[in-house]
Amino acid sequence: MNMRSRLVALVLAGFGLAALSSISASARIVCNGAGACWHVHDEYTYPPAAGIIIHPDDWAWKQGEHYSWREHPGRGYWRGNQWEVF
């Protein structure tokens, strides 16, 4: 294998690794109107009445805003103190 072939193989391998790492980084932060927030890793369509706001994974609330983390596994959303599965 000559130098040019090695360089092409290295570049292609780098692009492949970059593509794979971007696939796994598709998380979001979801909050309801009451300020409960949790992480999701899939895109869901929430019922309009749920009042859900979707933020990017690097979102953070500002000082003085009233939010709290309420993680929960599975597909759903917080409505009051109940986890609503849909």
FENKA-V455477 format. One record per helix or strand of 2 or more residues. SS is the DSSP state (H for helix, E for strand). FROM is the first residue (numbers start at 1). TO is the last residue. If there is no record, write none. Layout:
# FENKA-V455477
ss->SS from->FROM to->TO
ss->SS from->FROM to->TO
This chain:
# FENKA-V455477
ss->H from->3 to->23
ss->E from->28 to->31
ss->E from->36 to->40
ss->H from->48 to->50
ss->E from->53 to->56
ss->E from->68 to->69
ss->E from->76 to->79
ss->E from->82 to->85
